[in-house]
């Protein structure tokens, strides 16, 4: 009897462990699989809810410094990606942006822009409210650009609005106008730097259309979403591994008594 049923239980064990491993990868998030160059590590990552983007960051609360890696694919082969903090609003106006422009060069160039409104951006960087250092960009997998930077934030900041965007092309060293599809308009969220993150809030309906004359903007008038802050990959993995181990021990006990 045991010789007939044991193979079935072993097969069940294999299937359960495979399913648990899949759940572990999902819980850790796609962002946890990103492999950065040596010397670039981040405590937390979040898969952002729009444009297939992800944010990796480490916040040093004592020094009020935020190290980030923003990962997204530009909307065109010679396009651009941008990530910004907005200390005064939820959308484009007021955003303090880091922009990586691929253009015709193999290595993306990184520039900073203080987005004051729906106006074309120039080819030269403009100063932003948060002093930025360690700016760099490289090519990730799947045609993505990885944008790096370190921002000096205001003392006592615990949460701030973030916006991000992708564009198709670069002209004269400046980002051209991005699309105004639903995903572009909704590319904004709250970044919780310290303390407990709140549960995601339901997003209102996205407003159709967009400012027709805007160019090179990061963000737009659309629905705001607030994803929960991401877990460190190690924490998610620890929880998942514990669950997998528990299931395995339980099934092994079942096999022992059959």
N, C-alpha and C positions, 0 to 999 in steps of 0.2 A: 504493500500500500504506500509506504513511504517513498519507494523508488519511483512510483507513478506520479505522485503529487509534488515531490520536491522540485522537478524541473519547472513546473507551472509557477511555483512560488518564487523561484529564482528569476524567471521571466518577469513576474510582477515586480520584483525588487528592482530589476534593471529599468523598467518603464517608470516606476515611481521616482527613482533617482534621476533619470533623465528629465522628467517633468520638473522636479525640484531644482535642478541645475538651470533650467530655462527660466524658472521664476526668479532665481537668484540674479541672473543676468539682467532681467527686466527691472528688478528692484534697484539694482545698482545704477541703472540708467545707461543709455548709450554713451553719455559723456564720460563715464568711468573707464571706457575702453580706449580713450584717446592716449596716445603715447607721445610725450613731448621730448624735445632734445634734452640732453644731460644738463642738469642744473635748473631746470624749470619744473617745479612741482607745486601743486596747489591743494589746499586743505579741503575745498568744497567744489562741487560742480553741479550745475543744473541744466537740463535740457530745456531750452526756452520754448514757449508754446507756438512760435510762429517762425516761418522761413527756414526751418531745419537747422536752427542755430543752437549753440551751447555756450555757456559761460563757466569758466573755471576761475576761482578766486581764493585769495588768502587775505584776511583782514587782520591787521595788527592794531588792536584797539588802543593799546598804550601809546602807539606812535601815530594813530589815525591815518595809517597808510593802507592802501588797497592795491594789491598786485592781481592783475587779471590776465586771462587768455580768452579771447573771444574767437569762436570757431564757426564759420559759416561759408557757404559757397556763394560766390558772386552770381548775379543773374545773367552774366555773359562771360565768355572766355577772357575778355580783357576788361572786366568790370571792377567793382569795388565792394567792400564790406565796411560797415561802421557800427560802432557801439558807443553809447553816450550815457552820462548821468545828467539828470535834469533836476537841480535843486529847487526850482521855482514852479514847475508845472509837470504835466503828464505827457505832453507831446513834443513836437519838434522845437517850438519856440522856447529858448532858454537852455537847450541841450548843450552840454559841453562834450564834444565828440572826438573820438579817436577814429581815424579813417585809414584803411589800408587800400591802396590803389594799385591794381595789377598793371593796367595799361599794356604797353608793348614790351615792357621790361620783364625779365624772368623773375626778379625779386621784387615783391610788392613794396612800395614806398609808404611810409606812415606819416600822416599829417594830423594836426589838431585844428578844430574849428569851433568857434563860439557861434552857435546857430541862433541868429537874432530874429529870423522870420523866414518867409517864403521868398528867398532871393537867391540868385545864382551864387555858388561858391567859387572863389578864385583858386589859382594854382598855388598860392602861398598859404602856409599855416597862419592861423590867428591865435593869439593867446587865449587860454581857457581858464576858468575860475579855479580849477584844481591843478596845481603844478604837476606836470607829467614828465616822468623819466623812464629810462629803460624801454623806450619805444622800439619795436621791431615787428617784423612779420615774416612768415614763411609759408610754404605750400604744405597743406595737409593731404590726407587721402581723399579720394573722390572729388578732386577739383576744388577742395575747400581751401580757404585762407585762414591762417591762425594769426591773430593780431594780439600782440603782447604790450603791456604797459604797466606802470606803477603810478598811482595817483595819490597826492597828498590831500586828504579830505579835511573838512572842518572838524574841530575838536567836538566830541560828543555825538557825532552822527551815528545813529543806530539803524536807519533805513533811508533809502533814497529811491526816487523814480529812475528807471533805466529805459532807454529806447534803443532799438537796433534797426539796421536796414541793409539792403543789398541793392546794387545797381548793375546795369548792363555794360556801361562804357565809361571811358575817361577821355576828356578833351583838354589839351593844353595843361596837363597835370592836375586838372580839377575833376571831381566826380560829376557826371551828368545826371540828369533827373532820373529818379527811380520810378517804378510803376506804382499805381494807386489801387492795386488789387486788395481784396479783403485782408490777406495775410500781411501786406505792407502796412495797411492802416492800423492793424491790431498789434503791431510789433512793439509792445511796451508792457512793463510790469513793475512791480515793487521789488527792489533788491533789499532783503533783510540782512544787515551786516552783523548784528549781534542780538542776543535774546531769542525768544521763540518766534518762529514764523507763524503767521495766521493761515488758516485754511484758505484755499483758492476761492475767490468770490465769483459768482456767476457773471459772465460778461454780457453787457447790454448789446443790442443789435448794432452791427457795424454800419456807419453812415455811408451811403453810396457816394461814389465820385471822389473828388479831391480838388485842391487848388490847381487849376490848369496851368498856371504860369510859374509854378515852383520848379526849381532845379537844384539838384544835389542836396535835397533835404534829408534829414535823418528822422523819420517819424512822420506822423500826420494825424489828422483828426479821425479817430476811430475808437474802437472799444478797448478799454483798459482791462488787462487781466493781471492777476497776482498769483503766480505760481508759488508753492511753498519752497523755501530754501532747500537746496539739495543737500543730501547727506554726504559726508566723506565716503569715498568708495570703500575704505577699510571697514567702516561701521556697518554699511549695508551688507558687505560680504560676511562679516562676523555673524550677523543675524541669520543670513541665509544658510551659512554652513552649519550653524547650530540646528536649524530646522531639518536640513538634509541628514545630519548625523542622527537625529532623533528618529526619523522615519526608518533609516537603515537599521538601527538597533532594534526597533520594534519588530521589523520583518525578520531579522535574524533570530529573534526570540521565537517568532512564530514557526520558523523552519525547524528550530530545535525540538519543538514539541510534536511535530508532525511525524 
